Amino acid sequence: MHAACKPSRLNAVIVNYRTPDLTLKCVASIVAHGVAAPADIVVVENASPDDSYARLSAELSGVRLLQAANNGGFGAGVNLGAALCEADYILVLNPDTYFEDGSLNKALAVLDSQPEVGLVGLDLVYPGGERQYSARRFYSLLDVLGRRLPLGRYWPVKARIERHLMRTAWDSGAPFEAEWVMGTGFVVRRELFLKLHGMDEAYFLYMEDVDLCARVWQSGAKVICVPGARLVHDHQRSSAAGPLSWAGRLHLQSLLRFRQKFHVPLVRQPGVAGLWR
């Protein structure tokens, strides 16, 4: 029997857009591993142009299903779901994720014991078990170019990209401070999330997770990553497409939005303290 979280201690929010099969698998794993009860799960159907709402309505039992009037983007969907949450913590998940055990409790233990922590990133792994390295440092423009162009494969830019990805921070196996964590799966204090007015809906897709973590730090709270709090992420990284693709253009637009709000140096990685304009 899996160790379950206390009733209504945690709400889970999943935003569905044309992924009903993935969403159903994600929800099933949450219930199976005692992460949250069905009544504490909120699925936001983000105005998909397919049969998602009909499928989810028919196949989700006891879960709160909300149909968005229009697709305002990922952040807008999360905010709609969060508005229905009442628990201390909100677990935000992409639909292409699922749990294989009850190790999320490691992340909740950090939040329980460290009131200065506002947001916890999970240990994302691919289906084969390979770690995705979900913690990051804030960007310089050189980091952005290095990740999107072939020059990132070569020294000295390659070493900068490794630093940006914070790979060595996981080595000790202990929770560590991350400048930002991937929005694929994280837990945030509901009170803090509401205080920050949720996700910035000006981002349609991409960078809203970077923005949220920046504002968590700006509020005086910390962002922590927890090795061993495992979440399987079965995804295809569309944002890695070329800059002229739809996904690439959207990613760059989101970066420009972030740069309007925060400092993105040309070469020097800003750290937390260097973000504020």
C-alpha positions as CSV (number, residue, x, y, z in Angstrom):
1,M,0.0,0.0,0.0
2,H,1.4,3.4,-1.0
3,A,2.0,6.2,1.5
4,A,-0.8,8.7,0.9
5,C,-0.7,12.5,1.4
6,K,-3.1,13.8,4.1
7,P,-6.6,14.6,2.8
8,S,-6.8,18.0,1.1
9,R,-3.2,18.8,1.9
10,L,-2.4,18.9,-1.8
11,N,-4.3,19.8,-4.9
12,A,-3.1,18.7,-8.3
13,V,-3.7,20.8,-11.4
14,I,-3.3,19.4,-14.9
15,V,-3.9,21.5,-18.1
16,N,-5.1,19.4,-21.0
17,Y,-4.8,20.5,-24.6
18,R,-5.5,17.7,-27.2
19,T,-3.9,15.1,-24.9
20,P,-6.8,13.2,-23.2
21,D,-5.0,9.8,-23.2
22,L,-2.0,11.4,-21.5
23,T,-4.2,13.3,-19.0
24,L,-6.1,10.1,-18.1
25,K,-2.8,8.2,-17.5
26,C,-1.5,11.1,-15.3
27,V,-4.6,11.2,-13.2
28,A,-4.6,7.5,-12.8
29,S,-1.0,7.5,-11.5
30,I,-1.8,10.3,-9.0
31,V,-4.7,8.3,-7.5
32,A,-2.8,4.9,-7.6
33,H,0.2,6.2,-5.7
34,G,-1.7,8.2,-3.1
35,V,-0.5,11.6,-4.3
36,A,-4.0,13.1,-4.2
37,A,-7.6,11.9,-3.9
38,P,-9.7,12.3,-7.1
39,A,-11.7,15.2,-5.4
40,D,-8.4,17.1,-4.9
41,I,-7.4,16.9,-8.6
42,V,-8.4,19.7,-11.0
43,V,-8.2,19.1,-14.8
44,V,-8.5,22.1,-17.0
45,E,-9.6,21.3,-20.5
46,N,-8.1,24.3,-22.4
47,A,-10.5,24.6,-25.2
48,S,-9.1,21.7,-27.3
49,P,-10.4,21.5,-30.9
50,D,-10.9,17.7,-30.5
51,D,-13.0,15.4,-28.3
52,S,-10.9,16.0,-25.2
53,Y,-13.7,17.4,-23.1
54,A,-16.1,14.6,-24.0
55,R,-13.5,11.9,-23.3
56,L,-12.5,13.4,-20.0
57,S,-16.1,14.0,-18.9
58,A,-16.9,10.3,-19.6
59,E,-13.7,8.7,-18.2
60,L,-12.7,10.8,-15.2
61,S,-14.4,9.8,-12.0
62,G,-14.6,12.1,-9.0
63,V,-12.1,14.6,-10.5
64,R,-13.0,18.3,-10.9
65,L,-13.1,19.0,-14.6
66,L,-13.1,22.6,-15.8
67,Q,-13.7,23.6,-19.4
68,A,-12.0,26.8,-20.4
69,A,-13.9,29.2,-22.6
70,N,-10.8,29.7,-24.8
71,N,-7.2,28.6,-24.9
72,G,-5.3,31.4,-23.2
73,G,-2.1,29.3,-23.0
74,F,-0.6,27.1,-20.4
75,G,-0.3,29.7,-17.6
76,A,-3.9,30.8,-18.0
77,G,-5.0,27.2,-17.7
78,V,-3.0,26.7,-14.6
79,N,-4.5,29.9,-13.1
80,L,-8.0,28.6,-13.8
81,G,-7.3,25.4,-12.0
82,A,-5.5,27.0,-9.1
83,A,-8.6,29.2,-8.5
84,L,-10.4,26.0,-7.5
85,C,-7.7,24.8,-5.1
86,E,-8.1,25.0,-1.3
87,A,-5.2,22.9,0.0
88,D,-1.9,24.3,1.3
89,Y,0.1,23.1,-1.7
90,I,-0.6,23.1,-5.4
91,L,1.0,20.4,-7.6
92,V,1.2,21.6,-11.2
93,L,1.8,18.9,-13.8
94,N,2.0,18.6,-17.5
95,P,-0.3,15.9,-18.9
96,D,2.6,14.0,-20.3
97,T,3.8,13.1,-16.8
98,Y,3.0,10.3,-14.4
99,F,4.1,8.9,-11.0
100,E,5.5,5.4,-10.5
101,D,5.8,5.7,-6.7
102,G,5.0,7.8,-3.7
103,S,8.3,9.7,-3.7
104,L,6.5,13.1,-4.0
105,N,6.4,13.0,-0.2
106,K,10.1,13.9,-0.2
107,A,9.2,17.2,-1.8
108,L,6.3,17.8,0.6
109,A,8.6,17.1,3.5
110,V,10.9,19.9,2.4
111,L,7.9,22.3,2.3
112,D,6.7,21.1,5.7
113,S,10.0,21.6,7.4
114,Q,11.3,24.7,5.6
115,P,8.8,27.6,5.7
116,E,11.2,29.8,3.7
117,V,10.8,27.4,0.7
118,G,8.1,28.6,-1.7
119,L,8.3,26.3,-4.6
120,V,9.8,22.8,-5.1
121,G,10.9,21.3,-8.4
122,L,10.6,17.5,-8.9
123,D,13.2,15.1,-10.1
124,L,12.1,14.6,-13.7
125,V,13.1,11.4,-15.4
126,Y,12.5,10.0,-18.9
127,P,10.5,6.7,-19.2
128,G,13.8,4.8,-19.3
129,G,14.9,6.3,-16.0
130,E,17.4,8.8,-17.4
131,R,17.3,12.1,-15.4
132,Q,16.1,15.1,-17.3
133,Y,18.0,17.7,-15.1
134,S,15.0,19.9,-14.4
135,A,16.9,22.6,-12.4
136,R,18.4,25.6,-14.3
137,R,20.3,28.8,-13.8
138,F,18.8,32.1,-15.1
139,Y,19.8,32.9,-18.7
140,S,22.3,35.1,-20.3
141,L,21.8,35.7,-24.0
142,L,24.8,33.6,-24.7
143,D,23.1,30.7,-22.9
144,V,20.1,31.1,-25.0
145,L,22.1,31.0,-28.2
146,G,24.2,28.1,-26.9
147,R,21.1,26.0,-26.3
148,R,19.4,26.8,-29.6
149,L,22.4,26.8,-32.0
150,P,25.2,24.3,-32.7
151,L,27.8,26.4,-31.0
152,G,26.5,25.0,-27.7
153,R,28.2,21.7,-28.5
154,Y,31.7,23.2,-28.4
155,W,34.1,24.6,-25.8
156,P,33.9,27.1,-24.1
157,V,30.1,27.5,-24.7
158,K,29.5,23.9,-23.9
159,A,30.9,24.3,-20.4
160,R,28.6,27.3,-19.9
161,I,25.6,25.2,-20.9
162,E,26.6,22.5,-18.5
163,R,26.7,25.2,-15.7
164,H,23.3,26.5,-16.9
165,L,21.8,23.0,-16.6
166,M,23.1,22.6,-13.0
167,R,24.0,19.0,-13.6
168,T,26.5,18.6,-10.7
169,A,24.0,20.0,-8.2
170,W,22.2,16.6,-8.2
171,D,25.3,14.6,-7.3
172,S,24.9,14.8,-3.5
173,G,21.3,13.5,-3.6
174,A,20.3,16.3,-1.1
175,P,17.8,19.1,-1.8
176,F,19.4,22.1,-3.3
177,E,18.6,25.7,-4.3
178,A,17.8,26.1,-8.0
179,E,17.4,29.4,-9.7
180,W,14.4,28.1,-11.6
181,V,12.8,24.7,-12.3
182,M,10.9,23.3,-15.2
183,G,7.2,23.8,-15.0
184,T,6.6,20.2,-16.1
185,G,6.1,19.3,-12.5
186,F,6.4,21.4,-9.3
187,V,4.8,22.1,-6.0
188,V,4.1,25.6,-4.8
189,R,2.5,27.0,-1.7
190,R,-1.0,28.1,-2.6
191,E,-0.8,31.2,-0.4
192,L,2.4,32.3,-2.2
193,F,1.0,31.5,-5.6
194,L,-2.1,33.6,-5.0
195,K,0.1,36.4,-3.6
196,L,2.1,36.4,-6.8
197,H,-1.2,36.4,-8.9
198,G,-0.3,33.1,-10.3
199,M,1.4,32.5,-13.7
200,D,1.9,35.5,-16.0
201,E,-0.7,35.0,-18.7
202,A,1.2,37.2,-21.1
203,Y,3.3,34.1,-21.9
204,F,1.2,31.8,-24.1
205,L,3.7,29.0,-23.8
206,Y,7.3,28.7,-22.6
207,M,9.2,30.8,-20.0
208,E,6.2,31.1,-17.7
209,D,8.0,28.7,-15.3
210,V,11.2,30.8,-15.4
211,D,9.1,33.9,-14.7
212,L,7.3,32.3,-11.8
213,C,10.5,31.2,-10.1
214,A,12.0,34.6,-10.6
215,R,9.0,36.1,-8.8
216,V,9.2,33.5,-6.0
217,W,12.8,34.6,-5.4
218,Q,11.8,38.2,-5.7
219,S,9.2,37.7,-2.9
220,G,11.9,36.5,-0.5
221,A,11.0,32.8,-0.8
222,K,13.3,30.0,-2.1
223,V,13.1,27.6,-5.0
224,I,14.4,24.2,-4.2
225,C,14.9,21.0,-6.2
226,V,14.5,17.6,-4.5
227,P,16.4,14.6,-5.9
228,G,14.5,11.4,-5.6
229,A,11.0,13.1,-5.8
230,R,10.5,11.3,-9.1
231,L,8.1,12.2,-11.9
232,V,8.3,10.5,-15.2
233,H,8.2,12.9,-18.2
234,D,7.4,11.3,-21.5
235,H,7.8,14.2,-23.8
236,Q,9.1,15.4,-27.2
237,R,10.9,18.8,-26.8
238,S,9.2,20.9,-29.4
239,S,10.8,24.0,-28.1
240,A,14.2,22.6,-29.2
241,A,13.1,23.1,-32.8
242,G,14.8,25.6,-35.0
243,P,14.1,29.3,-34.3
244,L,12.1,29.6,-37.5
245,S,9.6,26.9,-36.5
246,W,6.3,27.8,-34.7
247,A,7.6,26.5,-31.4
248,G,10.9,28.2,-31.9
249,R,9.3,31.6,-32.6
250,L,7.0,31.2,-29.6
251,H,9.9,30.4,-27.4
252,L,11.8,33.5,-28.5
253,Q,8.7,35.7,-28.1
254,S,8.4,34.4,-24.5
255,L,12.1,35.2,-24.0
256,L,11.5,38.8,-25.1
257,R,8.6,39.1,-22.6
258,F,10.9,37.8,-19.8
259,R,13.5,40.3,-20.9
260,Q,11.0,43.1,-20.6
261,K,10.6,42.2,-16.9
262,F,14.0,41.0,-15.8
263,H,17.6,41.6,-16.6
264,V,19.1,39.1,-19.2
265,P,22.8,40.0,-19.6
266,L,24.7,39.4,-22.8
267,V,27.3,37.1,-21.4
268,R,27.3,36.9,-17.6
269,Q,24.9,34.5,-16.0
270,P,22.8,36.9,-13.7
271,G,22.1,34.6,-10.8
272,V,19.1,35.5,-8.6
273,A,20.5,38.9,-7.5
274,G,21.3,40.0,-11.0
275,L,17.7,39.6,-12.3
276,W,16.2,42.8,-11.0
277,R,16.2,45.8,-13.2
